[in-house]
Amino acid sequence: MKKWILALMLAALVAIPENTMAQRFLMDLVDTTNQMGKGMLSIYERYNRVRISGYIQPQFQLITKKGAETYAGPNFSTFSNNRFMLRRGRLRVDYAHLNDHGEPTSYFVFQFDGTERGVAIRDFWGRFYENKYKLFALTTGMFARPFGHEVNLSSANRETPERGRMSQILMRTERDIGAMLTVTTRTITSSALSHLKLDLGVFNGQGMTGTMDYDSHKDLIGRISLKPTPLSWLSNAVVSAAVSGYRGGIISQSDVTYGARKSGDTFLMQRDSSTHNYGKIRPRNYAGADIQLKFPNLKSATELRAEYIRGKQTATALTSETPGTYPVTNNLKDPLYTRSFDGAYFYFLQNLWDEDHQLVAKYDWYDPNTKVSGKNISQDKGFTKGDIRYNTLGLGYVHHANESLKFVFYYEFVRNEETSLPDFTSDVPDNVFTCRVQYNF
């Protein structure tokens, strides 16, 4: 027992360089073919295979209107347009078990998030490795969905304060409960397949926004990715890319469903009250592709990222956000709404005189209903604020003071399309400025 306590204290107190300890993506493997994996293994071996890490993100925000709704954190209260808050306070414990050859056999993680709003679980998963071929790993528990680039980019390492509107709506809290098979080589080979990675998982579907799985339908998520690969013919640029697929749904517990259907030369959100709707799976099917291209030089780098997602999303009348619990009003099951959507993210990242100073520009859009736009979005046609497209331009500056301290200054210009809905005939004032300090260990 004394030995374990000493190991935990050492892991928490010893300063470890950021490029060795920080996990850039939520589900990084212990991969001895890269520097991060080697560093992680050396830490586990040195400190009895236990590592404790964490970070906190105090911040100040200012928005253009009191009580505005925002995806730059929780909505503002009715009489407030500025606030101090603790956006995240994470504590994470990792444990790796190694065999007699120093190879990982199992890996366990739990992470908590504590703020002034309460404490919640963020990760609680285990993974075991096969070491004969060094190709397979199986992860079970509560962990990040293997879909897209932005969803899996850790909040501690992301250049913008928050993930985009689309990521938060489709996959709120990023995590879900399920099981995932990972196929990728953990040895250095000359084969072209050594640059590829496959993640294939089965999940409950509603994520961490609900307390339990409200139907028996499971969601299947897959992602095939190209690991960071140098391109000697392109100024030693480093490219990574992936394609992702999501096939899921929600079982209707009502006879009534809604969907956009063409009537004449326009679309209407039409009601379908067929008895066959009860027990029918309403789709949540997405397809996405992303690419990242980084151009390094002597003391800095330029990075470009692009990601596009489209598909069908089933949610409720007023929002396209995946419901955490089945929607109910006055003890009656609400009808489900199915919409065709698309959206994208584009990043431009430029280090200045060194890697400690970085300019950030990001543009994204999310269109929850691609069948209708502009003034055609009206109440008499059955549409709501859940059908409005948003475009966001973010500009920021990030400064890494040292390996444990980061400053972020970021301003978002948020634009909604002008519709015929009473509160959205023009752009709603919801631009937001965020000033954040991040401490990590």
N, C-alpha and C positions, 0 to 999 in steps of 0.2 A: 504493500500500500504506500509506504514512504517513497518507494522508487517511482510509482506512478505520479504521486503528488509532485515530486521534484521534476519529473519530465514535463508535466503540465506547466509548472512555473517557468521552467527554462524556455519552453516553446512560446510562452506569452511574453517574456521579457526580453529575449534576445532579438536585436534588430537584424532584419533580413532584407537585403536589397530588393527593391520593388520588382525588378525584371526577373527575379528568381522566384518570388513567392506568389505574386499576384496572378490569379486565374482570369485571363482576359474574357473567356467565354464560360457560361454557367456550367457546362458539362464537359470541361476539358478532361481528357484521359491522362492517366499516368503513362506517358509515351516517351520511352527512352531514345527515340529517334530525334527528339528535339531538345533544345537547351532547357526549356521549362520543365519537361519531364525528368531530365537528369537532376535538375536542381531540387525538384520536389522529392525525389527518392533520397537524395543526400540529406535533406532535412529530416525526413522520417527516420532514416537510419541513425542520425546523430541524436535526435531527441526522442528516442524510443517509439518512433513511428507515429507520433501525435503532433499535430500542428494546430495552433489556435490563431485565428486572424479575425480582423473586423475593421469596420470603419463607421464614422458618423458624418452626417451631412447637414449641419446647421445652415439656414439660408434666410435671406430677406427677399420678398417679392412685392412688386407693385403692378397693378392691373389698371386698365383705363376706365373701368366702371365698377362701382360698388356692387357686390353681390353677383359678379359675373361667373358664368360657368366656364371651366377651363380644363384642359388636359395637361397643364403644367403642374399638376398636383391636385389635391382636393379642391372642390369649388369654394369660392370665397363666400363668407357669411354675408347676410343681407346688407349690413351697414359698413362693410369693410372693403377697401380697395388696396390695402397693404397689410403685410403680416411678417412676423418672424415665426419660423417653424423649424422643427427637426424633421427633415424629409425622410431620412432613413437612419437607423442606428442598428448596424448588423454585428452579430457575433457568430463566428463560424468555427466549428471544430471538425478537423479531418483526421481520420485514422487509416493507416495502410498496413496491411499484414504482408510480409515478405517471406518467401520460402528460403530454403538453405542456399539457393543460388542468387539471392538478392532480387528475385522477380516478384512483382506484385501478384498476390493471389486473391485478395479481397480489399475493398475500399469502402469506407463508411463516412457519411457527411451528415451533420445537422447544422442548421443555421436559423437564427431567430432575428426578427426585426422589431426593435422597440422604439417607440416615439411617444410624444405627448398624447397620441390617440389610442395607445394601447400596445400590446405585444402580440405578435403573430408568428407562426411558423413559416419559413420561406423554403427551406430544403430539409428533407428527411429521407435519405435514400442510401442504398447500398449497391455495390457493384462487385461482381466476381469475374476473374479473368481465367481464360484457358491459356496454358503455357506450353502446350505441345507444339502447336503451330504458330502461336502468338498472333492470332488473327481475331479472336472473338472475345466479346465482353458482354455481360448481361446486367442491366441496371433495373432495379425495382424500387418502388416507393414513390415519394413526392419529389418531382424534379422538373427541369425545364423541358418544354415540348421541343422536339427537334425540327423546327420549322423556321426558315428564314434566317437572315443574318442579324437584324436589329433585335429581334426577340431574344436571341441567345447572347448578345453582347452585354457583359456584366455592367451593372449600374456604377460600380466603382471605377470602371475603365472607360465608360462611354463619354464622348466629348460633349454631348448635349445633356442638359439636366434630366430630360425624360425621354422615353421612347415616343415615337410618333402616335398620333391619334388612332391610326388604323391598328397598330400593334396592341394598343391598350383596349380597343373595342373588341377586336376578334379574339385576343388571348390575354385577357386581363390577368395580372400577376404572373404571367409567363409560365407558371407551373401547373402541373396536373398530376393525378395519381395513376400509375400504370406500370408497364414493363417495356423495356427497350433493348433490342439487340444491336450491338455495334460491331461492324466488320471493318477492320483496317489492320494493316501489318504494324507490329511494334518493333520490327527489326529493320535495319538499314539494308535495302536491296536496290538493285539497278532496275528492277521491273517498273514499268509505267504504272502498274496497279498500286505501287507503294505510295503514290501521290493521291490516292482516292480513299474516301471514307463513306461508309453507308451506315445510316441510323434508321432503324425501323421499330416503331413503338405502337402499343395499344393502350388507350387511356379512357378514363371515365367520360371525359368530354367537357364538363362544365368548369373545370379548373378549380382553383382554391376559393372562388367567390361563393361556393355553396358548402354546406356542412356534410352533404352526402350525395351519392349518385341517385338522381331522381328517375332514371329509367334504365332499362337493361341494355340499351344500345351502346356500343363502344366505338370510339373513334380511332381510325388508323392513320398514323402520320409517318411519312418517310422523307428522307433527305439524302441526296448523293452529293458529296462535296469534293472539290479539288483543294487539297492542302496548299498552303502558301508555297509557290514554286517560282524560283528566279527565272527571268527571261533574259538570257545573255544578249540576244539580238535587239533588245529594247532598253538599252542603257541600264541593264541590270535591274530592271523593274521587277517587282514581286507581284504575282497575280494569285488570287484565290477566287473561287466561284462555287455556285451550288444551284441545284434545282430541288424544290420541295413540293410535296403533295400532301393534302389533308382530305381524308374522306370520312365524314362523320354526319351527325344529325341529331335531331331531337324528336322523340316519339310524341305525337300530338295526343293530348288528353282531352281534347274538345272535338266536337263535330265541325267546328268553324275554323277555317284558315283563310289567309289573305295572300294575294300575289298580284304583281303588276301585269295587267293584260291589255292588249291593244284593243281600242274601240274606235273605229273610224281612223282618223289621222292622229290620235293621241292615245296615251296610256292612262288607265285608271287602276287604282288599288281596289281590286274586286274581291268581294266576299264569296267564299265557297262553303256552303253548309251541307255538303253531302255527308251522309252517315259513314261513308267509307273513309272519311278523314280521321275518325277515331282510331288510334293505334297505328296510324301511318307515320313513317319516318319522314320528317321535313329536313331537307338537306343543309349541311354545313360542309361544302366542298370547296377547297381552295387549291390554286396552283401558283407557285412563285418561282422566281429566278433572281439570283443576285450575283454581283461581281465586285471585287475590290482590287484596285490597282495602285501600288505604292511605288513611287520613284525616289529612292534614297540618294543622298549626296553626302559630302564630307561631314557636315554637322547638322543637317536637317533633312526633311523629306516632304514630298507632296503626295497626298493620297486622294484618290477618287473612288467613290462607292455609288452603286446604283442597285436598286431592288424594286421589283414590280410584282404585285400580287393581284389576282382576280379570282372570281368564283361566285358561289351562292351562299348567302348567310341567312339563317333563320333566327329571328329574335321576336320583338314585340312591337306594338304600334308606335311608340314614341322614341324608340332607340333601336339601333342595330347591334347593340352590345350583347354578347352571349350571356344569357341569363344564368346566374349561379344557382337559383332555385326555380322550380317551375312557376310561371307567373299566375297569380291568383288575385281576384278582386271580389270582395264581398262573398268569400267562400265559393266562388265560381271560377273554374279554370278559364284563363284568358285565351283568346285565339292567337295562334302563331302567325307571324308575318315573314314571308320569304322574299328576299331581294337579291338581284344581281349587283355585284359591287366590283370596284377596282381601286387601286391606289399604288403609290410609289414613293420611294425615298431617294434623294440624291444628296451626297455629301461632297464638299470640297474642304480638305484639311491641309493647311500650309504651316509648317514650322517656320519660325522666323530665323534668328541668328543661331539658334540651337534647339534641341528637342524639348527644352523646358518652357518654351513660349510657342503658342499655337493659335492661329486664326481658324475659325470654324464658320462655314456657311452651309446651311442645310435647307433644301426645299422639299416639301412633301405635299401630296394631296390624298384625300380619301373621299371617294364618291360612293355612298352606301346604296344608291339606286341609280344604275346607269341607264335605266329605261326612261327616266324623266329628269328634266333640269329646268332651272330658271322659273319663269312665271307659270309654267305648267304645274309646278308644285303648289297645290292649293287644297283647301279643306274639302271643297265640293267634289274633288276628284279622289278623295280618300287619303291624301298624303299628309304627312306630319313633319315635324322637325327631324325625325329619324331618317328622312330621305334627302337631307340637305348636304351638298358637297362643301368641303372645306379645303382651302389651300393655305399652307403655312410656310413663311420664309423666316428662318432663324439665323442670326448673326451673333458670333460670340468670340471670346478670348479666353484661353485656358493657360494658366501658369502653374507649373510644377515647381514649388519652392524647394522641395527636397523629396526624398522617396516616401515621406509620410504626410506631406502637406500639399494640397492642391486648391487653387482658386479658380472659380468659373464665373464669368460675366456673360450673360446671354439675354438677347432680346428677340421676342417672337412677334412677327406681324401675322395675325390670324385673319383670314378673309373667308366669309361664307357667301355662297351665291345668293343673289337677290331673288326672292320667291314671292308668291301671292299669299303666304301665311302672314297673319297679323303682326307677329313680332319679328319677322324676318324679311320685310319688304326692302331693307337695305342692310348693309354690313353692320353686324352687332359689334359694339366696342369691347374687344376682349384681348387686345395686345398685352403682353405681359413681359416684365423684366425680372430676371432672377440673378441674384448675387449669392454665390454659395462658397462655403469653405468646407473642404473635405479632409478629415484626419483619418489615417489608416495605419494599421500595424500588421 
